[in-house]
Amino acid sequence: MILVYTEKNTPRLNYILKHIFTKMLLVDVRTTNDPEEFIAFIGPKINYSKGQLNGEFFIRAHDLLFEQGISDVEVVVQEWDDVPCFFSTSERSHVPFDVFAASFYLLSRYEEYLPHVKDQHGRYPAEESLAYKHKFLELPVVDIWVDKLKLFLEAHYPSFQFKERIYQAFPIVDVPVLYNYRKKGIIRTIASTLLDLAYFNLKDVFERFQVLLGVKKDPFDNFDALIQLHKKNNIHAIYFFLMGDYSTYDKNISINNPSFRRLVKSVADYSIVSLMASYEAFDNVEMLKMERKRLINFINRPVKRVRWRFNRLNIPESYRMMTNAEFNEDYTMGYSGYPGFRAGTCSPFNFYDISFEEQLPVKVLPFCASHVLMQNAANFQHVKRKLLALEDSVRSVNGTFTVVFSNEVLNPQTRNELWKLYAEMFSNKN
């Protein structure tokens, strides 16, 4: 156990100490406000206050964890052994910055409560973030800081050794649209064909007719191949199916189509299946509940995991909605258009609602890259280098490597190189 001395206990401090020590460093932690108890304690201990007591391991506390609500906190990014950090401390501090306050700032998404201009889909832009502006978005800095803190504590208390975390990796497979051409109905098929003709997309017109005539497999229908790949290589993927009605941004086939139900149930026989909340459910908790209920009726098992369509995440409202709709795991924490670590970490964490100063019962499982990167990249080698670099960063801190794919990009015929890389990165890792 580690004892932490603090002059004042707060929900923020208790939250971040429990996350860093209990969940990341796998050791119990307790706080005390009694300096005599702290000095008398035999074992590893940290003084987290404004002044040192008796030569113990000392981290000078920033004010952030003792405040309430949101304020315009000054953030000056510096470097610690070539790793970006902020909230610098005094020279007497054993760590040159307040690792607890800085970690809380990133995990709570403090900056997303501050005034900012949202993008066309109501999302917080990556370009607004501290990590993007200071070029550390692609580093899991919280995990790196905690690893360094562990080394400092082991050096200060040589008889104490922390347990090692185990590296994990799992893919997410988004299924916003089951088929590119099949099961769309006559009206949608004719409209799509006319639109392709108007824009001279003759390749798509030809492919559509090949698929509809049964000559060629629908390019989005890769589910059987994925199931076989996952079984062969022990890959534990999570599928997220869209259960919303047809709309401007939700263009799946009708959930009333019998083939929809059959496919979802067949995938659920081999993998975890959960809900991709529709675009329209973004600010409608009753619709979110309805979509969850639809999926429950399809697979006849609980649905506790969720991802938001277009990676839309409104902090903290989205997490309150998840709680209200009885979800307890979220897989939306990341940026669609940029690889990296939105919350500065590659480790799962519970969401902290700053507005109410409380931890919500929703575990956040962040991802570090999405299929948008794979669709927009100029060439495969760029994608491969980026994904392998992210994997190395996560592996170096024994974190959890999570990437969002889709049934569109995971095509063994048209994207064979990506298919092989997918198998290589996630085989036998869990």
N, C-alpha and C positions, 0 to 999 in steps of 0.2 A: 504493500500500500504506500501511496505518496500522500503526505500531508501538505496542504497549501495554507499558508497564513495570509489572511486578507483583513483589512480594517472594516470591510463591509461586504456582506453577502448580497448578491443580486441575482435575479433570474438569468441575466446574460452571462454572468461569470459562471454560475453553476452549469449552464448549458454547454459552454465552450470547454470547461474543464472535463466534464463527463465525456464529451465527444473526443477530445484529444487523448485523454488518458485511458478511459474505459474502452472506447471503441477503436482507437487507432493504435495505442501503445499497449492495450490489453492488460492494464493494471488498475486496481481500485484506487480511487482518489477520495479524499475527505478534506473539508475546509475547517478552519478554526479562526475565531476572532480573538483568542486568548494568547497573548505573546508568551506567557509563562508556559502554557501547555506546549506551544510550538517549540520553544527553546529546549524543553525537557524531552521532547520526542526523540527516540532513538530510531533512526531509519531515514530514508530519502525524504527530503522536504524542500519546499520552495517558499520563499518569502515574496509574495506578490502584493506590494504596497508601495508607498512613496519613499520609504527609508529602510536601510538595512538594520537588523537587530544585533546579530552576533556572529558575523562571518559566514552565514549560511548561504546557500544558493539563492541568488536574489535577481528578480526581474522587476524593474521599476514599472509601476502600473500607469498606463495611459488612462484618461478619464472616460473613454468610450464605454467600458463595461459597467460603469457606475452611473450612467445617465439613463434617461428615459426618453422615448420618442426619437425624432430625427432632428439633427442640427447640421449646420454647414461645417462639417469636420475638415480641418486642413490635413491634406494627405501629401506628404513629400516622399517620393520614392527614391530610395538609395540602394546600395548593394551590400550584401553580406556574403563574402566568399563567392562572388560572381552571381549571387542569387538576389533578385530584386526583393526589397522589403520596405516597410514603412512603419510609422509611429516609433521613431527612434527614441532610445532611452539614454540614461546618464552613463558616464564612464564606469561607475561602480557596478552597473548591472552586468551579470554574467552573460546575458544575451543582449546584443546591441539594439534590439527593438522589442516592442511588446508583441510577442508572438501570439498571445491570447487575443488581444484586441484586434490585431491585423487579421487573424483567422476568422474571428467573428464578423468583421467587416465584409469579408468576401463570402463566407458561407450564408450569412443572413441576406445577402444581396442588398446591403445598406444603400448602395449607390442607386439602385433601381427605385427606391422611395423618393429620391431627390428629383426635382423638376427636370424633365427631358422631353424631347420630341420623339414620338413613336413613329414607326414605319407604317407603310400602307396597310399592314395587317394588324396594327395595334401592338406591335412587339417592341421590346427594348432593343435598340440597335447595338450591335457589338462595338461599333465605332465610338459609342458614348462611354464605354467601360474603361476603367483605370488600366486593366490588363492590356487592352488593345492599344491604348495611347502610349503605354510604357513598354510595349513589346514583350510582355511575358504571358500572353494569352495561351501560348502553346506549352507552358510549363505548369505542372501541378504544384504550385508554390506552397500551398498549405501542407501538403505531404512532405515536401522537401524540408520546410521549416521544422516540422515535427520530427523528422528523421535526425536533423541536426541537433534539436533539443535533446533527443534521446542520447546522442553521443556525448553531449555536454554533461548530462546528468550521470551517465555511466562513468565518465571521467572523474566527476566530483564525488561519486559514491561507488568506488570500485567493487564493492561486495554485492552490488545490486545489478542484476541483468534483466533487461526487458525480453519478453517473448517476441518472436519474429512473426510478422503477418505473412500470409500466403498470397502470392499473386493469383489473381483470377481474371478470366476473360470470357465474355459472352456477347453474342451479337443480338441485335434487335432487327426484326424484319417487319417493316411497315407494309400494310396492305390497304392502301387507300382506294385502289381500284383492282378488282379481281382479274378482269380481262380487258385487254386493249380494244378488242373488236367484238368478241362474242357476247351474247345475252343482253345486248343493248336495246333490243326492240327495233321495229321497222322504222319508226319516225327518227330516233336518234341515229340509226345506221345511215339512213338516207341523208340526213342533215350533215353528218360528219363527212360523208362521201362528197357531197356538193361543196362543202367548205374546202376539202383537200383539192378538189378540182379547181376551185377558184384561185387557190394559192399554188397551183401546179405541183402539188405534192403527189405526183403520180406513183412514186414508190409505195406510199402508204395506201393509195387506192388499190394497187395491185395486190399488196400484202393482205389487205382487208378481205378481198374476194377469195384469195387462197385459203385464208383461215375459215371463212364462212362456208366454203365448199368442202372443207375437211382435208384439203391438200397439205396444209401447213398448220403447225401448232401455234396457238395464240402466244405472242412473245411475252405476255405477263403470266402465263400459266406455267410456272416453274415449281409448283408445289410438290409434285411427286419426286422430282429430282432433288429438291431440298430435303425432303423427308429421308430419302435414301442416303444423301450425303451426311446428314446429321446422325443417322443411325450408325453408319459406317465409321464415322470419326468421333463419335461421342461428343457432339456439339450440342450445347444446351441453349438453344435460341428461344427468344420470346417473340411471338407474333402479335401484332396489334391490328385488329380488323376494324374498319370503319362501319358503324351501324346506323349512321344518320340517313336522313332522307335526301333525295337529290336536290342540289342547290347550285349556286354559281361556282362554289369552290369544292363542293362534294359531289363527285360525278360517278359514284360507284353504280353497279347494277342494283336493281331493286332487291331489298332484303327479303321480299316475299317470293323471289324466284327460288324454286326448290333446289336448284344447283348451288345457290349461295349457301343455304343451310347445310347441304351435304358436304361442301368443301370445308366449311368452318369446322364441322364436327370431325371430319377426317383428319384435319391438321391437329385438332385438340386431342386426338387419340395418341399422338406422338410427342407433342410439344405443349408448352404453356401458351395459352391463348388469352389475350386481354383486349381492352377497349382502346381504340383510337377515337377520342372525343371529336365530334364533328366541328366544322368551322362555325356552324350556327349555335352550337352549345357553349361557345366561349363565355358568354355572359348570361347563360340561361341554365340555372341549376336543375330545373325540372326536366328540361330536355336531356341534360346529362344523366339524370337518374333513369329516364326512359330508355336511353341508349344502353346503359348498363343492364337494365332489366331485359332488354332484347337479347343481349349476348348470353346472359344467364339462362334464358329460355332455350337458346340454341345448344349450349354445351352442357347444361344441367350440372353446373358446379359454380362455386363462388367466383366472383370477378372483383379482385382487389387492386389490380394494377391499371394504370391509365397513362396514355400519351395524348397530347393535344395536337390536333390537325394543324399543319403548317408551323408546328413548333410554337404555337401561340401560348404565351405565358404572361399573365398579368399579376405581378407580385404586389401585395399578398393575396389578392382576391381569388386567384385560381386555386390556391392551396386551401382557402376556406371552403370553396366549392367542393373540392375533393373530399374534405372532411365531412361536409354535409351529405355528400352522395355516397359515403362509406367506402371510399378508396383509402388504402393505406400505403401505396407505393406509387411514386411518380417517376416517369422516364423522359421528361421533357427538358431537363436542365442542360442546356447547351445552345449553341447558335447554329442555325441551319446553314448559313452562308460562309461561316468561318470555322476552321478546325480549332480545337483548343478546349480550355476548361473555364466555362462561364463562372463557376463559383470557386475557381482556383484550386479545385481538388479532383482527384480520381477515386475518392472514397465515398461510399454512401453516408448520408447524414440526415438527421431529422430537420424539418423546416422550422425555423424560429420566426414567429410573427412579431415584428417590432411594434406594430400599432397597439397590440394588446400585451406586449412583453410576456409572451408565453410560447412554449414549444408545442407545435401541432402534431397530432398522431399520424403524420405522413412522412415516410422515409423517401428521401430524394436519391435517385441513382443516376448520377450525371453521365452523359456521353461526351466523347471528344471529337467526333466527326460524324457526318451524316451523308446520305446518298446524294444530297445536293452537290457536295464536293465532287462526287464521282460522275455526276451528270454534266457538270459545268467544266470540269478540268479539260485542258487542251489535249492532254495525252495521258495514257495509262501510267507511264513511268513517274510522272509528277504525283499522281495519286498514290502509287506504291511507296515512293520515298516519304511522302507525308504520313501515311498510315504507319509505316514501320518506325519512323521517328517518334510518333506519338506512343506506339507500343513500347519502345525502348524507355521512354520517359516514365511510363506507368510501371513497367517491370522494375525499374531501378528503385522504386519506392514501395514495391510489393502492393500496389494498388489494384484497382479493378478496371480492366480495359474494356470499354463498351463503345461500340460503333453502331450507328443506325443505318441499315441497308433497306432495300425494298424489293418486292417481287419483280419490279421492273428492271433494276440493275443487276440482280442476281440471275442472269440468263447464261447458262453454260454454252449456248450456241453463239450468241452475239457478243458476249463479254467473257470469253473463256479465261483470259488472264486474270480478271477480277475474281472469277469463280475459284480459280486455283489459289489465289492469295487469301481469299476468304477461308478456304479449307485449311490452309497452312497456319493462319493466325489463330484460329479458334479450335483446332482439333485437339482433343484430349487435354484441355486446359483446366477443366473444372473437376 
